[in-house]
Amino acid sequence: MQLASMISDIIEQKDENMMADSSQSQDYVFASDTLFGPFKQPESLIDEIIEMTGAIPLFDKFDTIEVGALAAHMRITRLDEQQRLFSEGDNSDYMCFVVSGTLELLKESQNGRMVSVSTLSRGRLVGEMALVENFPRHATVIARTPCTLLKITRESFEHILEKRPGIGIAFLQTLSKSLSQNLRRTCGQLADVRESSSSVAAVSVLIDQKTSVKQPNFIDQIINRKQSGSSQLIRQLT
């Protein structure tokens, strides 16, 4: 029996139980009506998506029925090596989960060069802010290797919030924790870069200072070793 079909049977039974309870039936949204999502994907494809969510730690906190409802609102996206997922400045209306492969995040510098700022591998999220805001993409994302991704759009997420608000809110809370962890990670990386830059600058200053101090002594040693009349010429040149 396919997993999606099993989930459907469980939810339909819940629907019947809720209908039997007249005190709750008025506000209840039929889960069986939204199990297969707005795409009406076949059970076999939903089963494949459910299996793929096993590579994403974020879904560990959801039970089978919740994962099934979320999976019904996602689609599989595959990228070839060097294929672009989206570009900096693009409109943002979807996010992705990395099932396999590696993505590279690139940011345009002030001089127009594309600088690699991060890589994302299995289990990571990309573009998650697109579910809660409509700002342009802040970076370009390219597949460093062939990739398989799970994609969910803002429209699909809003559909979940409308039809299954409990699952939608739980997903949003989990997503917020992931964003917070990413922010802390980014801040730590920025601190490391600043510390490294400061260390390099300090070493450069020390080298300059040592060079400026040692240079006259070095010239004096040469001059002292000279017994000819060229010593005066050397001093004039310095």
Residue pairs with C-beta under 8 A, 6 or more apart in sequence:
2 43
2 44
2 47
3 46
3 47
3 50
3 64
3 68
4 35
4 36
4 43
4 44
4 46
4 47
4 50
4 68
4 71
4 72
5 43
7 35
7 64
7 65
7 68
8 32
8 35
8 43
10 65
11 31
11 32
11 35
11 65
12 32
14 31
15 28
15 30
15 31
15 32
18 24
18 25
18 28
19 25
19 28
29 163
29 164
31 65
31 69
31 164
33 163
34 69
34 72
34 159
34 163
34 164
35 68
35 69
35 72
36 43
36 46
36 72
37 69
37 72
37 73
37 156
37 159
38 73
38 155
38 156
38 159
39 72
39 73
39 75
41 49
41 72
41 75
45 76
46 68
46 71
46 72
48 76
49 71
49 72
49 74
49 75
49 76
49 150
50 67
50 68
50 71
52 76
52 99
52 148
52 150
53 59
53 67
53 70
53 71
53 97
53 150
55 97
55 99
55 100
55 122
55 123
56 97
56 98
56 99
56 123
56 150
57 123
58 97
58 125
58 174
58 175
58 178
59 67
59 70
61 170
61 174
62 70
62 167
62 170
62 171
62 174
66 167
66 170
69 160
69 164
69 167
70 152
70 160
70 167
70 171
73 152
73 156
73 157
73 159
73 160
74 150
74 151
74 152
74 156
75 150
75 151
75 152
76 148
76 149
76 150
76 151
77 85
77 96
77 148
77 149
77 150
77 151
78 146
78 147
78 148
78 149
79 85
79 101
79 143
79 146
79 147
79 149
80 143
80 146
81 143
81 144
81 145
81 146
82 142
82 143
82 144
83 142
83 143
84 140
84 141
84 142
84 143
85 96
85 103
85 126
85 127
85 141
85 142
85 143
85 149
86 92
86 127
86 137
86 140
86 141
87 137
87 140
88 106
88 107
88 108
88 136
88 137
88 138
88 139
88 140
89 136
89 137
90 136
90 137
91 134
91 136
91 137
92 127
92 129
92 130
92 133
92 134
92 135
92 136
92 137
93 130
93 134
93 153
93 154
93 155
94 127
94 130
94 151
94 152
94 153
94 154
95 125
95 126
95 127
95 128
95 129
95 130
95 131
95 151
95 152
96 125
96 126
96 127
96 149
96 150
96 151
96 152
97 123
97 124
97 125
97 149
97 150
98 120
98 121
98 122
98 123
98 124
98 125
98 126
98 147
98 149
99 122
99 147
99 148
99 149
99 150
100 122
100 147
100 148
101 121
101 122
101 143
101 144
101 145
101 146
101 147
101 148
102 119
102 120
102 121
102 143
102 144
102 145
102 147
103 119
103 120
103 121
103 124
103 126
103 141
103 142
103 143
103 144
103 147
104 116
104 118
104 119
104 120
104 141
104 142
104 143
104 144
105 116
105 117
105 118
105 119
105 120
105 126
105 139
105 140
105 141
106 114
106 115
106 116
106 117
106 139
106 140
106 141
106 142
107 114
107 115
107 117
107 138
107 139
107 140
108 114
108 115
108 140
109 115
114 140
117 139
119 144
120 126
120 141
125 175
125 178
125 182
126 141
126 149
127 137
127 141
128 175
128 178
128 179
129 135
129 179
130 137
130 154
131 152
131 154
131 157
131 172
131 175
132 172
134 154
157 168
157 171
160 167
160 168
160 171
161 168
161 169
161 172
162 168
216 238
219 234
219 235
219 238
222 234
223 231
223 234
223 235
226 234
